[in-house]
């Protein structure tokens, strides 16, 4: 992640939580006390953002804080594993605790769910990808977590590529016309993908020479028919309603990419706690 973009986000999260200060911490501690604490896994998880996000939260809050022992992103951690150690001002650690935990709990949850989907399609050629169904303001972080879990990123924004979906087609009148208009307006460096709900729409995509076809909300038998119909003439993405129960069957149809909105919109946060190790006399 580009720290120029990341730091702006993290400072905003800190401002939201601190607002006019930490009344509790400032009342109890003078600011001279120092100590150490650890972020610890309380359930099995795939690590995401310990050094790049949590440690940076603490550093942005207080450059004198020292973070060490961060578990590498993408690493599986068992319950009780130390994920990151932070040392320095007691005040600063306590002020940054909630923001750091909120973020890494979310990111590890996404990475963990992504890894389960990736593991489920092992042996198939299909890659697991995310969607734009992300939490507003957190897309940069959540898509990073997908990569930590072994998945791929779809578009980051509407400007990343042409994706002609059902509502574009309905408003325009046909796939052919929508593709014609997109080709006339889009730069030559931008790829065109079209969503198809039926085999007739797949045939229309092929007639237009569409390079990427998204097969939307098709069951496994229909996906196989579409894959046979396309016969290598376009990159094939399957999307819509995919979950851990169905992702293997989807992959076995021969599609190239499986996009799963649940990776970011439904991943449960992982249970991670901050445990105090020591408090040193000022």
C-alpha positions in Angstrom: 0.0 0.0 0.0 1.2 3.5 -0.8 1.9 5.1 2.5 1.0 8.5 1.1 -2.6 7.3 0.7 -2.5 5.1 3.8 -1.4 7.7 6.2 -4.2 10.0 5.3 -6.7 7.3 6.1 -5.1 6.4 9.4 -4.8 10.0 10.6 -8.5 10.3 9.9 -9.4 7.2 11.9 -7.3 8.5 14.8 -9.0 11.9 14.7 -12.4 10.3 14.8 -11.5 8.3 17.9 -9.4 10.9 19.8 -11.4 14.0 18.9 -10.5 16.3 21.8 -8.3 13.8 23.6 -8.5 10.6 25.7 -10.1 11.8 29.0 -9.6 8.5 30.8 -5.9 7.9 29.9 -4.9 11.5 30.5 -6.6 11.5 33.9 -4.8 8.3 35.1 -1.3 8.6 33.5 1.0 11.6 33.6 2.6 10.9 30.3 6.0 9.9 31.7 5.1 6.2 32.2 6.4 3.6 29.7 5.6 0.0 29.1 5.0 -2.8 26.6 2.0 -4.6 25.2 1.3 -7.2 22.6 -1.4 -7.8 20.1 -2.4 -11.4 20.5 -4.5 -13.8 18.4 -7.4 -15.3 20.3 -8.5 -17.5 17.5 -6.9 -19.1 14.4 -6.4 -16.4 11.7 -4.4 -15.3 8.7 -2.4 -12.2 9.5 -3.0 -9.0 7.6 -1.8 -5.4 8.3 0.1 -5.9 11.6 3.3 -4.1 10.5 1.8 -2.1 7.6 -1.3 -0.9 9.4 -1.3 -1.4 13.2 2.3 -0.5 13.7 1.8 2.6 11.5 -1.2 3.7 13.6 1.0 3.7 16.7 3.9 5.4 14.9 1.6 8.2 13.5 0.3 8.8 17.0 3.7 8.8 18.6 7.0 8.4 16.6 8.7 7.4 19.8 6.7 4.2 20.1 8.6 1.1 19.0 6.8 -1.9 17.3 8.6 -5.2 16.9 8.0 -8.9 16.2 5.2 -8.4 13.7 4.0 -11.6 12.1 4.3 -11.4 8.3 1.2 -10.8 6.3 -0.3 -14.0 4.9 1.0 -16.1 7.8 -1.3 -18.4 9.7 -1.4 -17.7 13.4 -2.7 -20.0 16.2 -4.7 -18.8 19.2 -2.3 -17.2 21.7 0.2 -16.2 19.1 1.9 -12.8 19.5 1.2 -10.7 16.4 2.9 -7.5 17.3 4.7 -6.0 20.3 4.5 -2.2 21.0 6.7 -0.4 23.5 6.9 3.2 24.8 4.6 5.7 26.3 1.6 4.1 28.2 -0.5 7.1 27.1 0.3 6.7 23.5 -0.3 2.9 23.5 -3.7 3.2 25.1 -4.7 6.1 22.8 -3.9 4.0 19.7 -5.2 0.7 20.9 -8.7 0.7 19.6 -8.0 2.1 16.2 -5.2 -0.4 15.7 -7.3 -3.3 16.9 -10.4 -2.4 14.9 -8.4 -2.3 11.7 -6.4 -5.5 12.1 -9.4 -7.4 13.4 -11.2 -6.4 10.2 -8.2 -7.1 7.9 -7.3 -10.4 9.4 -11.0 -11.5 9.1 -10.9 -10.7 5.4 -7.6 -12.5 4.9 -8.8 -15.5 6.8 -12.0 -15.8 4.8 -10.2 -15.3 1.6 -7.7 -18.1 2.4 -10.6 -20.5 3.0 -11.9 -19.8 -0.4 -8.5 -20.0 -2.0 -7.9 -23.3 -0.3 -11.3 -24.6 -1.4 -10.3 -24.3 -5.1 -6.8 -25.8 -4.9 -6.1 -27.9 -8.0 -8.4 -25.8 -10.2 -7.2 -23.0 -12.5 -9.7 -20.5 -11.1 -8.4 -17.5 -9.1 -10.5 -16.0 -6.3 -11.0 -12.3 -6.6 -12.8 -9.6 -4.6 -15.3 -7.0 -5.8 -16.1 -3.3 -5.1 -18.5 -4.4 -2.3 -16.2 -2.9 0.3 -16.7 -0.7 3.4 -16.7 3.0 2.3 -13.3 4.5 3.3 -11.7 1.1 3.8 -11.3 -0.2 0.2 -7.5 0.3 0.0 -7.1 -1.7 3.3 -9.7 -4.4 2.6 -8.4 -5.2 -0.9 -4.9 -5.4 0.6 -6.2 -8.0 3.1 -7.7 -10.0 0.2 -4.2 -10.2 -1.3 -2.8 -11.3 2.1 -5.2 -14.2 2.0 -4.1 -15.3 -1.4 -6.8 -13.7 -3.5 -6.7 -11.2 -6.3 -8.1 -7.8 -6.7 -10.9 -6.8 -9.1 -11.4 -3.1 -10.0 -10.4 -0.7 -7.3 -12.7 2.0 -8.7 -15.0 2.7 -11.6 -12.1 4.2 -13.5 -10.1 1.0 -13.6 -11.9 -0.7 -16.4 -15.1 -1.0 -18.5 -17.5 -3.4 -16.9 -20.9 -3.4 -18.7 -23.4 -4.8 -16.2 -27.1 -5.6 -16.4 -28.3 -2.1 -15.7 -26.0 -0.6 -18.3 -27.4 -3.1 -20.9 -31.0 -2.5 -19.8 -30.7 1.3 -20.1 -28.8 1.1 -23.3 -30.9 -1.5 -25.1 -28.4 -4.2 -25.9 -25.0 -5.6 -25.3 -23.9 -4.9 -28.8 -24.7 -1.2 -28.6 -23.2 -0.8 -25.1 -20.0 -2.4 -26.3 -19.9 -0.2 -29.4 -20.3 2.9 -27.3 -17.7 1.8 -24.8 -15.1 1.0 -27.5 -15.7 4.4 -29.1 -15.1 6.2 -25.8 -12.7 4.2 -23.7 -8.9 4.5 -24.1 -7.2 1.6 -26.0 -5.4 0.6 -22.8 -8.7 -0.1 -21.0 -10.2 -3.6 -21.2 -13.9 -4.3 -21.7 -15.8 -6.9 -19.6 -19.5 -7.6 -20.0 -21.9 -9.3 -17.6 -24.0 -12.1 -19.1 -27.0 -13.7 -17.4 -28.0 -16.1 -20.1 -26.4 -18.2 -22.8 -27.9 -15.9 -25.5 -26.1 -13.0 -23.9 -22.9 -15.0 -23.9 -23.3 -15.6 -27.7 -23.9 -11.8 -28.2 -20.7 -11.1 -26.2 -18.8 -13.5 -28.4 -20.2 -11.9 -31.6 -19.0 -8.5 -30.3 -15.5 -9.9 -29.6 -15.7 -9.1 -25.9 -12.4 -10.1 -24.2 -13.8 -10.8 -20.7 -17.2 -12.2 -20.0 -18.7 -12.3 -16.5 -21.2 -15.1 -16.0 -23.5 -13.8 -13.4 -25.6 -15.9 -11.1 -25.4 -19.1 -13.2 -25.5 -22.5 -11.5 -22.8 -25.1 -12.2 -24.5 -26.9 -15.1 -25.1 -23.5 -16.9 -21.6 -22.4 -16.2 -20.3 -25.5 -17.9 -22.4 -24.8 -20.9 -21.1 -21.3 -21.1 -17.5 -22.3 -20.7 -18.0 -24.8 -23.6 -19.6 -22.2 -25.7 -16.9 -19.6 -25.1 -14.2 -22.3 -25.8 -11.2 -20.1 -24.9 -12.3 -17.1 -26.9 -12.6 -14.9 -23.8 -11.5 -14.8 -20.2 -14.3 -16.1 -18.1 -15.3 -14.7 -14.7 -18.0 -16.3 -12.5 -19.8 -14.1 -10.1 -23.0 -13.9 -8.0 -23.9 -15.7 -4.8 -20.6 -17.6 -4.5 -19.7 -18.9 -1.0 -17.6 -21.6 0.7 -20.3 -24.2 -0.1 -20.4 -23.4 -3.8 -16.9 -22.1 -4.7 -15.4 -25.5 -5.5 -18.2 -26.5 -7.8 -17.9 -23.2 -9.5 -14.2 -23.6 -10.0 -14.6 -27.1 -11.4 -16.7 -25.7 -14.3 -13.5 -24.4 -15.9 -13.9 -20.6 -15.3 -10.8 -18.5 -15.0 -11.8 -16.1 -12.2 -14.4 -16.3 -9.4 -15.3 -13.0 -7.8 -16.7 -13.2 -4.3 -18.3 -10.2 -2.7 -18.5 -11.9 0.6 -14.7 -11.6 1.1 -15.1 -8.0 2.0 -18.8 -7.4 2.8 -19.4 -10.4 5.1 -16.0 -11.4 6.6 -16.3 -11.7 10.4 -13.7 -9.7 12.4 -11.1 -11.9 14.0 -10.7 -11.9 17.8 -7.5 -10.0 18.6 -6.6 -8.5 21.9 -4.0 -6.1 23.3 -2.4 -7.6 26.5 -0.2 -5.6 28.8 3.2 -7.0 29.4 4.8 -4.6 31.8 4.6 -1.0 33.1 7.9 0.6 33.9 8.4 3.3 36.5 8.9 6.7 35.0 
